[in-house]
Amino acid sequence: MVGLSLGEQHFVKGGIAQDLRTDGRKRLTYRPIYVETGVIPQANGSARVKIGGTDVIASVKAEIGRPSSLQPDKGKVAVFIDCSPTAEPTFGGRGGEELSSELALALQRCLLGGKSGAGAGINLSSLLIKEGKVCWDLYIDGLVISSDGNLLDALGAAIKAALTNTAIPKVNVSAEVADDEQPEIDISDEEYLQFDTSSVPVIVTLTKVGTHYIVDATAEEESQMSSAVSISVNRAGHICGLTKRGGSGLDPSVILDMISVAKHVTENLMSKLDSEISAAEAADDES
């Protein structure tokens, strides 16, 4: 938790009001973004993302599972987040557990849409191997190494990069079996399928400080916020999910304006992230 003096608070808020933040950025400008992929060899896919002083890692592990009875034609995805106490003293104990749960739930909403699956950025049907019998279960783990604000956007970017880096083994299913029997499967050690990330969104968090909102807030700026809205937008400009935090209410017209701004910001962010991920994948292939 960042503690600011009254003078420092006025300085942060005054800069945002004049569209000149304490680090020289405008209200809708991100800090430099760095991406590295393939950082965890044991995972099916992994990536490390740094946005300014915020540093996170995401990994993807694919395991054979059974579809749920409610969605027999889809695979499953679970998101887990761990906020390391070394990243921020307040992450130790209950504070870190609550934040980890809050981030995991927000990422689940932003990436997987509603309960019906509408707006999902990850196509769960692509994880199906045999309807009602066999599917892939994806376990997405995020680790916060260093925290200087905007954790949700950084974790969303890391997950997108990790999914781009993910290779899932090709599976052959045995001939038809009785309804009450599980089919035999053969998992290839040589053939892999690249995970399709064309619909995976990026997350843009708009943080309201005073009467203005900003993107990629630092920890200092977040300490002065009244509320924040995180919006996940895919490549086609469609909203995949939305989550709000902070006690202050927002007028519906303000939220609609924030969605419009998020869509505009997403274009540049998606392009920058694509470029960084491509460069990281090329470097990973060479090594």
ZADO-1210 file (C-alpha; in nm, 4 decimals, padded with zeros to 6 digits):
<atoms>
<atom x="00.0000" y="00.0000" z="00.0000" code="MET" pos="1"/>
<atom x="00.1433" y="00.3370" z="-00.1045" code="VAL" pos="2"/>
<atom x="00.1204" y="00.6139" z="00.1576" code="GLY" pos="3"/>
<atom x="00.1352" y="00.9659" z="00.0115" code="LEU" pos="4"/>
<atom x="00.1541" y="01.2987" z="00.1910" code="SER" pos="5"/>
<atom x="-00.1161" y="01.5575" z="00.1226" code="LEU" pos="6"/>
<atom x="00.1236" y="01.7474" z="-00.1034" code="GLY" pos="7"/>
<atom x="00.2085" y="01.4330" z="-00.3001" code="GLU" pos="8"/>
<atom x="-00.1609" y="01.3524" z="-00.3398" code="GLN" pos="9"/>
<atom x="-00.2271" y="01.6993" z="-00.4853" code="HIS" pos="10"/>
<atom x="00.0736" y="01.6583" z="-00.7151" code="PHE" pos="11"/>
<atom x="-00.0518" y="01.3229" z="-00.8527" code="VAL" pos="12"/>
<atom x="-00.4097" y="01.4436" z="-00.8987" code="LYS" pos="13"/>
<atom x="-00.3014" y="01.7799" z="-01.0419" code="GLY" pos="14"/>
<atom x="-00.0795" y="01.6146" z="-01.3010" code="GLY" pos="15"/>
<atom x="-00.3594" y="01.3820" z="-01.4130" code="ILE" pos="16"/>
<atom x="-00.5979" y="01.6788" z="-01.4401" code="ALA" pos="17"/>
<atom x="-00.3456" y="01.8553" z="-01.6679" code="GLN" pos="18"/>
<atom x="-00.2811" y="01.5365" z="-01.8733" code="ASP" pos="19"/>
<atom x="00.0794" y="01.5211" z="-01.7528" code="LEU" pos="20"/>
<atom x="00.1366" y="01.2378" z="-01.5083" code="ARG" pos="21"/>
<atom x="00.4264" y="01.2201" z="-01.2609" code="THR" pos="22"/>
<atom x="00.6289" y="00.9945" z="-01.4968" code="ASP" pos="23"/>
<atom x="00.5663" y="01.2199" z="-01.7974" code="GLY" pos="24"/>
<atom x="00.2922" y="01.0116" z="-01.9612" code="ARG" pos="25"/>
<atom x="-00.0426" y="01.1339" z="-02.0864" code="LYS" pos="26"/>
<atom x="-00.3616" y="00.9918" z="-01.9349" code="ARG" pos="27"/>
<atom x="-00.4089" y="00.7234" z="-02.2023" code="LEU" pos="28"/>
<atom x="-00.0446" y="00.6171" z="-02.2480" code="THR" pos="29"/>
<atom x="00.1041" y="00.2881" z="-02.1269" code="TYR" pos="30"/>
<atom x="00.4467" y="00.2393" z="-01.9754" code="ARG" pos="31"/>
<atom x="00.7017" y="00.0374" z="-02.1815" code="PRO" pos="32"/>
<atom x="00.5974" y="-00.3279" z="-02.2242" code="ILE" pos="33"/>
<atom x="00.8458" y="-00.6159" z="-02.2283" code="TYR" pos="34"/>
<atom x="00.7523" y="-00.9770" z="-02.3154" code="VAL" pos="35"/>
<atom x="00.9528" y="-01.2997" z="-02.2831" code="GLU" pos="36"/>
<atom x="00.8057" y="-01.6398" z="-02.3724" code="THR" pos="37"/>
<atom x="00.9031" y="-01.9974" z="-02.2875" code="GLY" pos="38"/>
<atom x="01.0279" y="-01.9036" z="-01.9414" code="VAL" pos="39"/>
<atom x="00.9028" y="-02.2273" z="-01.7760" code="ILE" pos="40"/>
<atom x="01.0182" y="-02.5313" z="-01.9785" code="PRO" pos="41"/>
<atom x="00.7943" y="-02.7781" z="-01.7892" code="GLN" pos="42"/>
<atom x="00.4745" y="-02.5935" z="-01.8882" code="ALA" pos="43"/>
<atom x="00.2884" y="-02.6264" z="-02.2203" code="ASN" pos="44"/>
<atom x="00.3268" y="-02.2513" z="-02.2564" code="GLY" pos="45"/>
<atom x="00.4585" y="-01.9624" z="-02.0476" code="SER" pos="46"/>
<atom x="00.5453" y="-01.5955" z="-02.0609" code="ALA" pos="47"/>
<atom x="00.6824" y="-01.3127" z="-01.8522" code="ARG" pos="48"/>
<atom x="00.5495" y="-00.9594" z="-01.8936" code="VAL" pos="49"/>
<atom x="00.6881" y="-00.6390" z="-01.7487" code="LYS" pos="50"/>
<atom x="00.4899" y="-00.3144" z="-01.7617" code="ILE" pos="51"/>
<atom x="00.6995" y="-00.0477" z="-01.5972" code="GLY" pos="52"/>
<atom x="00.7771" y="-00.1723" z="-01.2460" code="GLY" pos="53"/>
<atom x="00.5079" y="-00.4430" z="-01.2566" code="THR" pos="54"/>
<atom x="00.6491" y="-00.7883" z="-01.3344" code="ASP" pos="55"/>
<atom x="00.4348" y="-01.1026" z="-01.3748" code="VAL" pos="56"/>
<atom x="00.4664" y="-01.4586" z="-01.5072" code="ILE" pos="57"/>
<atom x="00.1900" y="-01.6769" z="-01.6537" code="ALA" pos="58"/>
<atom x="00.2084" y="-02.0473" z="-01.7324" code="SER" pos="59"/>
<atom x="-00.0334" y="-02.2867" z="-01.9042" code="VAL" pos="60"/>
<atom x="-00.0517" y="-02.6572" z="-01.8227" code="LYS" pos="61"/>
<atom x="-00.2745" y="-02.8890" z="-02.0291" code="ALA" pos="62"/>
<atom x="-00.4034" y="-03.2112" z="-01.8730" code="GLU" pos="63"/>
<atom x="-00.6495" y="-03.4738" z="-01.9931" code="ILE" pos="64"/>
<atom x="-00.9860" y="-03.4409" z="-01.8208" code="GLY" pos="65"/>
<atom x="-01.3549" y="-03.5167" z="-01.8580" code="ARG" pos="66"/>
<atom x="-01.6094" y="-03.2540" z="-01.9748" code="PRO" pos="67"/>
<atom x="-01.8671" y="-03.1418" z="-01.7205" code="SER" pos="68"/>
<atom x="-02.2178" y="-03.2853" z="-01.7528" code="SER" pos="69"/>
<atom x="-02.3508" y="-02.9312" z="-01.8066" code="LEU" pos="70"/>
<atom x="-02.1134" y="-02.8615" z="-02.0976" code="GLN" pos="71"/>
<atom x="-02.0284" y="-03.2011" z="-02.2501" code="PRO" pos="72"/>
<atom x="-01.9056" y="-03.0386" z="-02.5733" code="ASP" pos="73"/>
<atom x="-01.6426" y="-02.8163" z="-02.4141" code="LYS" pos="74"/>
<atom x="-01.3131" y="-02.8370" z="-02.2318" code="GLY" pos="75"/>
<atom x="-01.2367" y="-02.6549" z="-01.9082" code="LYS" pos="76"/>
<atom x="-01.0139" y="-02.3652" z="-01.8033" code="VAL" pos="77"/>
<atom x="-00.9151" y="-02.2693" z="-01.4473" code="ALA" pos="78"/>
<atom x="-00.7222" y="-01.9562" z="-01.3498" code="VAL" pos="79"/>
<atom x="-00.5074" y="-01.9332" z="-01.0355" code="PHE" pos="80"/>
<atom x="-00.3089" y="-01.6281" z="-00.9238" code="ILE" pos="81"/>
<atom x="-00.0386" y="-01.6052" z="-00.6583" code="ASP" pos="82"/>
<atom x="00.0732" y="-01.2661" z="-00.5281" code="CYS" pos="83"/>
<atom x="00.4228" y="-01.3138" z="-00.3918" code="SER" pos="84"/>
<atom x="00.4894" y="-01.1350" z="-00.0585" code="PRO" pos="85"/>
<atom x="00.8254" y="-01.0279" z="-00.2032" code="THR" pos="86"/>
<atom x="00.6369" y="-00.8172" z="-00.4602" code="ALA" pos="87"/>
<atom x="00.4625" y="-00.6113" z="-00.1944" code="GLU" pos="88"/>
<atom x="00.4705" y="-00.6426" z="00.1874" code="PRO" pos="89"/>
<atom x="00.0881" y="-00.6228" z="00.2078" code="THR" pos="90"/>
<atom x="00.0671" y="-00.9421" z="-00.0038" code="PHE" pos="91"/>
<atom x="00.1767" y="-01.1452" z="00.2976" code="GLY" pos="92"/>
<atom x="-00.0963" y="-01.3463" z="00.4709" code="GLY" pos="93"/>
<atom x="-00.4652" y="-01.2711" z="00.4213" code="ARG" pos="94"/>
<atom x="-00.4106" y="-00.9567" z="00.2121" code="GLY" pos="95"/>
<atom x="-00.2319" y="-01.1523" z="-00.0591" code="GLY" pos="96"/>
<atom x="-00.4893" y="-01.4328" z="-00.0534" code="GLU" pos="97"/>
<atom x="-00.7803" y="-01.1913" z="-00.0994" code="GLU" pos="98"/>
<atom x="-00.6080" y="-01.0063" z="-00.3829" code="LEU" pos="99"/>
<atom x="-00.5127" y="-01.3349" z="-00.5539" code="SER" pos="100"/>
<atom x="-00.8758" y="-01.4512" z="-00.5436" code="SER" pos="101"/>
<atom x="-00.9999" y="-01.1131" z="-00.6679" code="GLU" pos="102"/>
<atom x="-00.7556" y="-01.1123" z="-00.9616" code="LEU" pos="103"/>
<atom x="-00.8315" y="-01.4757" z="-01.0536" code="ALA" pos="104"/>
<atom x="-01.2067" y="-01.4071" z="-01.0563" code="LEU" pos="105"/>
<atom x="-01.1622" y="-01.0905" z="-01.2648" code="ALA" pos="106"/>
<atom x="-00.9416" y="-01.2751" z="-01.5174" code="LEU" pos="107"/>
<atom x="-01.1936" y="-01.5597" z="-01.5350" code="GLN" pos="108"/>
<atom x="-01.4682" y="-01.3077" z="-01.6190" code="ARG" pos="109"/>
<atom x="-01.2565" y="-01.1177" z="-01.8693" code="CYS" pos="110"/>
<atom x="-01.1272" y="-01.4274" z="-02.0516" code="LEU" pos="111"/>
<atom x="-01.4217" y="-01.6677" z="-02.0287" code="LEU" pos="112"/>
<atom x="-01.7217" y="-01.4342" z="-02.0489" code="GLY" pos="113"/>
<atom x="-02.0471" y="-01.5188" z="-01.8695" code="GLY" pos="114"/>
<atom x="-02.1643" y="-01.8521" z="-01.7293" code="LYS" pos="115"/>
<atom x="-02.3141" y="-01.9429" z="-02.0668" code="SER" pos="116"/>
<atom x="-01.9761" y="-01.8871" z="-02.2312" code="GLY" pos="117"/>
<atom x="-02.1054" y="-01.5882" z="-02.4275" code="ALA" pos="118"/>
<atom x="-01.8240" y="-01.3485" z="-02.5142" code="GLY" pos="119"/>
<atom x="-01.5535" y="-01.5967" z="-02.4165" code="ALA" pos="120"/>
<atom x="-01.2062" y="-01.5042" z="-02.5365" code="GLY" pos="121"/>
<atom x="-01.0958" y="-01.8675" z="-02.5088" code="ILE" pos="122"/>
<atom x="-01.2883" y="-02.1123" z="-02.7269" code="ASN" pos="123"/>
<atom x="-01.3656" y="-02.3978" z="-02.4867" code="LEU" pos="124"/>
<atom x="-01.5014" y="-02.6110" z="-02.7726" code="SER" pos="125"/>
<atom x="-01.1501" y="-02.6250" z="-02.9199" code="SER" pos="126"/>
<atom x="-01.0400" y="-02.8133" z="-02.6062" code="LEU" pos="127"/>
<atom x="-01.2839" y="-03.1006" z="-02.6664" code="LEU" pos="128"/>
<atom x="-01.1374" y="-03.4381" z="-02.7666" code="ILE" pos="129"/>
<atom x="-01.4441" y="-03.6656" z="-02.7437" code="LYS" pos="130"/>
<atom x="-01.7867" y="-03.5229" z="-02.6544" code="GLU" pos="131"/>
<atom x="-01.8926" y="-03.6119" z="-02.3036" code="GLY" pos="132"/>
<atom x="-01.5849" y="-03.8304" z="-02.2584" code="LYS" pos="133"/>
<atom x="-01.2473" y="-03.6605" z="-02.2940" code="VAL" pos="134"/>
<atom x="-01.1255" y="-03.3025" z="-02.3095" code="CYS" pos="135"/>
<atom x="-00.8271" y="-03.0878" z="-02.2279" code="TRP" pos="136"/>
<atom x="-00.8258" y="-02.9082" z="-01.8936" code="ASP" pos="137"/>
<atom x="-00.6153" y="-02.5916" z="-01.9086" code="LEU" pos="138"/>
<atom x="-00.4662" y="-02.4706" z="-01.5819" code="TYR" pos="139"/>
<atom x="-00.3497" y="-02.1103" z="-01.6102" code="ILE" pos="140"/>
<atom x="-00.1263" y="-01.9938" z="-01.3261" code="ASP" pos="141"/>
<atom x="-00.0158" y="-01.6355" z="-01.2751" code="GLY" pos="142"/>
<atom x="00.2567" y="-01.5155" z="-01.0404" code="LEU" pos="143"/>
<atom x="00.3078" y="-01.1531" z="-00.9378" code="VAL" pos="144"/>
<atom x="00.6811" y="-01.0966" z="-00.8915" code="ILE" pos="145"/>
<atom x="00.6847" y="-00.7190" z="-00.8572" code="SER" pos="146"/>
<atom x="00.3921" y="-00.4806" z="-00.8186" code="SER" pos="147"/>
<atom x="00.3754" y="-00.1172" z="-00.9276" code="ASP" pos="148"/>
<atom x="00.0105" y="-00.0952" z="-01.0273" code="GLY" pos="149"/>
<atom x="-00.2070" y="-00.2272" z="-01.3113" code="ASN" pos="150"/>
<atom x="-00.1743" y="-00.5936" z="-01.2159" code="LEU" pos="151"/>
<atom x="-00.4852" y="-00.7107" z="-01.4012" code="LEU" pos="152"/>
<atom x="-00.3744" y="-00.5733" z="-01.7402" code="ASP" pos="153"/>
<atom x="-00.0245" y="-00.7173" z="-01.6943" code="ALA" pos="154"/>
<atom x="-00.1580" y="-01.0610" z="-01.5985" code="LEU" pos="155"/>
<atom x="-00.4010" y="-01.0532" z="-01.8924" code="GLY" pos="156"/>
<atom x="-00.1131" y="-00.9710" z="-02.1293" code="ALA" pos="157"/>
<atom x="00.1031" y="-01.2473" z="-01.9777" code="ALA" pos="158"/>
<atom x="-00.1777" y="-01.5024" z="-02.0180" code="ILE" pos="159"/>
<atom x="-00.2295" y="-01.3995" z="-02.3808" code="LYS" pos="160"/>
<atom x="00.1461" y="-01.4359" z="-02.4459" code="ALA" pos="161"/>
<atom x="00.1584" y="-01.7703" z="-02.2610" code="ALA" pos="162"/>
<atom x="-00.1356" y="-01.9052" z="-02.4649" code="LEU" pos="163"/>
<atom x="00.0421" y="-01.7950" z="-02.7848" code="THR" pos="164"/>
<atom x="00.3405" y="-01.9962" z="-02.6638" code="ASN" pos="165"/>
<atom x="00.1230" y="-02.2986" z="-02.5786" code="THR" pos="166"/>
<atom x="00.1543" y="-02.6230" z="-02.7761" code="ALA" pos="167"/>
<atom x="-00.0975" y="-02.9002" z="-02.7033" code="ILE" pos="168"/>
<atom x="-00.0124" y="-03.2617" z="-02.7972" code="PRO" pos="169"/>
<atom x="-00.2186" y="-03.4225" z="-03.0725" code="LYS" pos="170"/>
<atom x="-00.4529" y="-03.6905" z="-02.9378" code="VAL" pos="171"/>
<atom x="-00.5869" y="-03.9986" z="-03.1158" code="ASN" pos="172"/>
<atom x="-00.9013" y="-04.1586" z="-02.9729" code="VAL" pos="173"/>
<atom x="-00.9731" y="-04.5316" z="-02.9945" code="SER" pos="174"/>
<atom x="-01.2769" y="-04.6711" z="-03.1763" code="ALA" pos="175"/>
<atom x="-01.6279" y="-04.6279" z="-03.0361" code="GLU" pos="176"/>
<atom x="-01.6901" y="-04.7627" z="-02.6851" code="VAL" pos="177"/>
<atom x="-02.0001" y="-04.8108" z="-02.4740" code="ALA" pos="178"/>
<atom x="-02.1571" y="-04.5019" z="-02.3143" code="ASP" pos="179"/>
<atom x="-02.0424" y="-04.6025" z="-01.9678" code="ASP" pos="180"/>
<atom x="-01.6797" y="-04.6628" z="-02.0721" code="GLU" pos="181"/>
<atom x="-01.3947" y="-04.4196" z="-02.1220" code="GLN" pos="182"/>
<atom x="-01.2232" y="-04.4436" z="-02.4641" code="PRO" pos="183"/>
<atom x="-00.8540" y="-04.5192" z="-02.4868" code="GLU" pos="184"/>
<atom x="-00.6418" y="-04.2306" z="-02.6025" code="ILE" pos="185"/>
<atom x="-00.2944" y="-04.2002" z="-02.7485" code="ASP" pos="186"/>
<atom x="-00.1118" y="-03.8738" z="-02.6731" code="ILE" pos="187"/>
<atom x="00.1563" y="-03.7913" z="-02.9279" code="SER" pos="188"/>
<atom x="00.5094" y="-03.7070" z="-02.8155" code="ASP" pos="189"/>
<atom x="00.5980" y="-03.5565" z="-03.1522" code="GLU" pos="190"/>
<atom x="00.2927" y="-03.3777" z="-03.2978" code="GLU" pos="191"/>
<atom x="00.1640" y="-03.0635" z="-03.1313" code="TYR" pos="192"/>
<atom x="-00.1163" y="-02.8219" z="-03.2093" code="LEU" pos="193"/>
<atom x="-00.0609" y="-02.4508" z="-03.1565" code="GLN" pos="194"/>
<atom x="-00.3269" y="-02.2902" z="-02.9403" code="PHE" pos="195"/>
<atom x="-00.5505" y="-02.0457" z="-03.1312" code="ASP" pos="196"/>
<atom x="-00.5286" y="-01.7047" z="-02.9621" code="THR" pos="197"/>
<atom x="-00.7003" y="-01.5010" z="-03.2341" code="SER" pos="198"/>
<atom x="-00.9982" y="-01.4324" z="-03.0030" code="SER" pos="199"/>
<atom x="-00.8063" y="-01.3929" z="-02.6768" code="VAL" pos="200"/>
<atom x="-00.8637" y="-01.0333" z="-02.5604" code="PRO" pos="201"/>
<atom x="-00.6417" y="-00.7777" z="-02.3970" code="VAL" pos="202"/>
<atom x="-00.7542" y="-00.6146" z="-02.0739" code="ILE" pos="203"/>
<atom x="-00.7645" y="-00.2372" z="-02.0414" code="VAL" pos="204"/>
<atom x="-00.8198" y="-00.0955" z="-01.6932" code="THR" pos="205"/>
<atom x="-00.9426" y="00.2623" z="-01.6731" code="LEU" pos="206"/>
<atom x="-00.8732" y="00.4070" z="-01.3287" code="THR" pos="207"/>
<atom x="-01.0753" y="00.7112" z="-01.2175" code="LYS" pos="208"/>
<atom x="-00.8744" y="00.9710" z="-01.0272" code="VAL" pos="209"/>
<atom x="-01.0638" y="01.2910" z="-00.9557" code="GLY" pos="210"/>
<atom x="-01.2813" y="01.3646" z="-01.2587" code="THR" pos="211"/>
<atom x="-01.0496" y="01.1936" z="-01.5099" code="HIS" pos="212"/>
<atom x="-00.9583" y="00.8347" z="-01.5903" code="TYR" pos="213"/>
<atom x="-00.6223" y="00.6953" z="-01.6875" code="ILE" pos="214"/>
<atom x="-00.4775" y="00.3699" z="-01.8242" code="VAL" pos="215"/>
<atom x="-00.1890" y="00.1698" z="-01.6746" code="ASP" pos="216"/>
<atom x="-00.2055" y="00.3363" z="-01.3333" code="ALA" pos="217"/>
<atom x="00.1005" y="00.3121" z="-01.1094" code="THR" pos="218"/>
<atom x="00.0678" y="00.2092" z="-00.7451" code="ALA" pos="219"/>
<atom x="00.0816" y="00.5781" z="-00.6438" code="GLU" pos="220"/>
<atom x="-00.2006" y="00.6649" z="-00.8828" code="GLU" pos="221"/>
<atom x="-00.4087" y="00.3655" z="-00.7723" code="GLU" pos="222"/>
<atom x="-00.3838" y="00.4861" z="-00.4113" code="SER" pos="223"/>
<atom x="-00.5779" y="00.7988" z="-00.5206" code="GLN" pos="224"/>
<atom x="-00.8460" y="00.6261" z="-00.7279" code="MET" pos="225"/>
<atom x="-01.2189" y="00.6345" z="-00.6555" code="SER" pos="226"/>
<atom x="-01.2968" y="00.3384" z="-00.8816" code="SER" pos="227"/>
<atom x="-01.1587" y="00.1336" z="-01.1704" code="ALA" pos="228"/>
<atom x="-01.3241" y="-00.0502" z="-01.4580" code="VAL" pos="229"/>
<atom x="-01.1414" y="-00.3317" z="-01.6385" code="SER" pos="230"/>
<atom x="-01.2675" y="-00.4093" z="-01.9878" code="ILE" pos="231"/>
<atom x="-01.1449" y="-00.6993" z="-02.2018" code="SER" pos="232"/>
<atom x="-01.1623" y="-00.6348" z="-02.5759" code="VAL" pos="233"/>
<atom x="-01.0718" y="-00.8796" z="-02.8535" code="ASN" pos="234"/>
<atom x="-00.9167" y="-00.8155" z="-03.1925" code="ARG" pos="235"/>
<atom x="-01.2567" y="-00.7573" z="-03.3545" code="ALA" pos="236"/>
<atom x="-01.3358" y="-00.4832" z="-03.1027" code="GLY" pos="237"/>
<atom x="-01.5931" y="-00.6958" z="-02.9163" code="HIS" pos="238"/>
<atom x="-01.6277" y="-00.6737" z="-02.5389" code="ILE" pos="239"/>
<atom x="-01.5468" y="-01.0101" z="-02.3782" code="CYS" pos="240"/>
<atom x="-01.5846" y="-00.9122" z="-02.0147" code="GLY" pos="241"/>
<atom x="-01.6062" y="-00.6240" z="-01.7713" code="LEU" pos="242"/>
<atom x="-01.5313" y="-00.5956" z="-01.4016" code="THR" pos="243"/>
<atom x="-01.5332" y="-00.3009" z="-01.1586" code="LYS" pos="244"/>
<atom x="-01.3589" y="-00.2376" z="-00.8295" code="ARG" pos="245"/>
<atom x="-01.3612" y="00.0499" z="-00.5847" code="GLY" pos="246"/>
<atom x="-01.6449" y="00.1766" z="-00.3668" code="GLY" pos="247"/>
<atom x="-01.7458" y="00.4758" z="-00.5784" code="SER" pos="248"/>
<atom x="-02.0432" y="00.4274" z="-00.8108" code="GLY" pos="249"/>
<atom x="-02.0324" y="00.5209" z="-01.1783" code="LEU" pos="250"/>
<atom x="-02.3097" y="00.6618" z="-01.3929" code="ASP" pos="251"/>
<atom x="-02.4020" y="00.4300" z="-01.6859" code="PRO" pos="252"/>
<atom x="-02.3116" y="00.7063" z="-01.9329" code="SER" pos="253"/>
<atom x="-01.9597" y="00.7206" z="-01.7811" code="VAL" pos="254"/>
<atom x="-01.9189" y="00.3428" z="-01.8167" code="ILE" pos="255"/>
<atom x="-02.0285" y="00.3628" z="-02.1815" code="LEU" pos="256"/>
<atom x="-01.7700" y="00.6361" z="-02.2389" code="ASP" pos="257"/>
<atom x="-01.5052" y="00.4220" z="-02.0669" code="MET" pos="258"/>
<atom x="-01.5912" y="00.1286" z="-02.2953" code="ILE" pos="259"/>
<atom x="-01.5500" y="00.3557" z="-02.5981" code="SER" pos="260"/>
<atom x="-01.2107" y="00.4770" z="-02.4716" code="VAL" pos="261"/>
<atom x="-01.1031" y="00.1187" z="-02.3926" code="ALA" pos="262"/>
<atom x="-01.1818" y="00.0093" z="-02.7494" code="LYS" pos="263"/>
<atom x="-00.9697" y="00.2960" z="-02.8844" code="HIS" pos="264"/>
<atom x="-00.6775" y="00.2202" z="-02.6489" code="VAL" pos="265"/>
<atom x="-00.6990" y="-00.1518" z="-02.7298" code="THR" pos="266"/>
<atom x="-00.5984" y="-00.0976" z="-03.0938" code="GLU" pos="267"/>
<atom x="-00.2558" y="00.0390" z="-02.9982" code="ASN" pos="268"/>
<atom x="-00.2119" y="-00.2007" z="-02.7074" code="LEU" pos="269"/>
<atom x="-00.2983" y="-00.5068" z="-02.9175" code="MET" pos="270"/>
<atom x="-00.0552" y="-00.3985" z="-03.1900" code="SER" pos="271"/>
<atom x="00.2248" y="-00.3361" z="-02.9373" code="LYS" pos="272"/>
<atom x="00.1602" y="-00.6671" z="-02.7599" code="LEU" pos="273"/>
<atom x="00.1472" y="-00.8627" z="-03.0881" code="ASP" pos="274"/>
<atom x="00.4827" y="-00.7133" z="-03.1869" code="SER" pos="275"/>
<atom x="00.6408" y="-00.7955" z="-02.8498" code="GLU" pos="276"/>
<atom x="00.5013" y="-01.1515" z="-02.8476" code="ILE" pos="277"/>
<atom x="00.6223" y="-01.2170" z="-03.2046" code="SER" pos="278"/>
<atom x="00.9704" y="-01.0916" z="-03.1170" code="ALA" pos="279"/>
<atom x="00.9730" y="-01.3022" z="-02.7985" code="ALA" pos="280"/>
<atom x="00.8590" y="-01.6166" z="-02.9843" code="GLU" pos="281"/>
<atom x="01.1278" y="-01.5635" z="-03.2499" code="ALA" pos="282"/>
<atom x="01.3928" y="-01.5265" z="-02.9769" code="ALA" pos="283"/>
<atom x="01.2572" y="-01.8395" z="-02.8008" code="ASP" pos="284"/>
<atom x="01.2763" y="-02.0426" z="-03.1263" code="ASP" pos="285"/>
<atom x="01.6365" y="-01.9342" z="-03.1834" code="GLU" pos="286"/>
<atom x="01.7390" y="-02.0413" z="-02.8339" code="SER" pos="287"/>
</atoms>
